[in-house]
Amino acid sequence: MPAQQPGSISRPTSATAEGLRLFFNAHGIRDVECIFPDISGYPRGKLMPAASFLAGAELRICQAIPMQAVTGEYSYNPVFPDSDPDVRMLPDYRTVSLAPWSSVPRVVAIHDCMEFNGEFCQFAPRSVLKKVLAKYEQLGLTPVVAPEIEFYLTTANADPAQPLQAPAVRGGRTEVGQSAFSLNMLNELAPFWDEFRDACQTLGIRTDTWIHEAGPTQYEINLMHGDAVEVADQAFLFKYAAREIALKHGLNAVFLAKPFAGRPGSSMHVHISVMDTQGNNVFSLADGKDSEAFRNFIAGLQTYGPELMLMFAPNVNSYRRYVSGTQAPTNLQWGYENRTTGLRVPSSGAAARRIENRVAGADANPYLTLAASLAAGLQGLQNQLSPSEAVVGNGYDHAQTLPRSMESAMLTMQNSANARALFGDAFVTGYCAVKELEYQSFLNEITPWERRFLLPQV
């Protein structure tokens, strides 16, 4: 599909049946990618003929699919019934847009996974986030969020046993790194960036700033703040589009938390504020000072965050980012304008006062990262918890209180009464069962480190 020209209409102007029909006819749409994020934030679903989608044809999928492991395996025990029943896929028509990666006229639509009794599928990440937001709505509160997403562009990697490689840029060389905020380096690989920017516009992804990060061909794109589900949808589509368009240019868009040894990891920092029914930021008092609610929210993140670490750092590779000298947080201390702490409070006016959760990696599922952050903060609000004192100085001088491995995080969440109270027994049990599958699969691999050091000496 050709890139959309600036000003062209890439999304329906109305989510009504007639608005969709007119949009489909105007673009000659042939089929629809009916997708949802699975537990890893990966797009899964079905391809449906456009006519069937417009007619409202029922779409179903196995209940286990949202909880599919990255290895392709499923954990049917102890949560999923042996029969593996279907759930319904219901489209969110507000997400319909042209699919910029497709070679034929096609649209993409994000769906919710729903049980036949009308309830959200408790294993679907979009459902998990919506359930947390419902608790805010009951209190007359609305979270406002904005993620910062980092990733690398690498050459194609046909052999997973070989390290990733940075691509050649203008002049024929590869980058050496340490080019943070370089506009020259940001101008490299222009054919990819031109198409990717057009794709973001087509998909309705509201990007803010684009920067070159410290690693070779490592970048950070900030999304505009907004409604938590809408922003999570945009982050989900952002990663999908980046991968698809990178492949078209012979590249890989890599969202691993630590894809290179000895180079910076990739994070997904999340900025959070909370509004009341009048649109006032509850983190600020009328005189512009910090509110008690602000402190309560921080305390909630500090109290419950370590028990939800598996939602911020869901993979074995995630924990390679939290090592000495990587600039990734090792605790949930907080401070004003302090990037050595897990929770940073950026300098801002009262209306924009927010908390930046710096723990999650780029590999984290944006829906679950937001759900965990917002659920922990809300518990702090409701229970009127008190945070530690703000750190002045180096946050790394404080104890490392976050789990340091996937196994530790998994066991912590599995045994956490707080996690189960926040997200339900079924989700926590099912989520940890999937992560156990993935962890056991990893343990069956022998790494180069073991061959390099253990083979000749033990």
C-alpha angles and dihedrals in degrees: 000000000000117000113266116255117236109274095020117131110251098162131049113266088219132033091213121113090252092048091052092047092052091047093049092048093047092054098035091237112198103182145356130235101222101197142166132181115258124211091284093047091254118143114250132165142091139298111238131188111255093237092055092049092051090048090056095243112187115255124197137181135183112275091231095061096081087056097047112141121236086249090061092250128127132219108216094166133106100358109028117074115243091245093061095215126208127258124203122249110220119188123232096219091199088070096056112123140143113283101237094195095057123103091209130049102282139148131211123219128184114225137199120228108231133185117234090252089064097256124126115263101257093218097053113100094218088055092049091056093045091053091054091049090051088063090055091049091054088058094046092251132130124195119219116203141180127185129206109211123200126192143155130236112217138169119271111286111212095167115051089197089069124076120254116262132213113241124245113260133191111327091030097269131114121240119263095207132233090101099124113167092003111153091197090058091043088058092059120103089025096169090062094044094048092054094041093052089051089049092053090051091048092051094047093245105160104215123185118185127004118205141172110241129211098272124079107277090352116144141183125209120188120211121215117258120260148114112349098235093044092049092047089051090052092049089049092051091042092062092043092051094044092055095045096047094043089056090053088059096046092258139113122228101214121201097174111135091231112014096158131046112234095014132096119283124233121249139186105216114193125208115206136188130160128223131202125221091277092054094253119144105245090204089072133062123222089263090054097253127127113283128222088247088060091055092044091054092051090049090053091054091047094048101043102022097085090053090053095046092117088067091053095040107025103165141059090247091053092076094055085074094062098068132116116292097012097109090234115130120260098189142018098252112139136215145162112268089344116141093183091072129077090233116046126185108209119215109261146134120279094263092055099042107142145158121238114212103205099179105089122091126222088256093063121110104252093216093053094041090055093042092053094045094047095043092051093046092048091053088054090051095048095044093041092230122185121229129219117266116282112268117245108192131008116358090197089069087071123082119281101247101167120093109269100208140034090247092053093047091047094051091045093054094040091056096039116115087190093056090050092048091051100044107015133255094268095055096044092046093045095044093049091046090057091048090049089056091052093046093050089050089054091051089058090063123086112218130217089245091062092050093044098051110014101042096065098035113038 
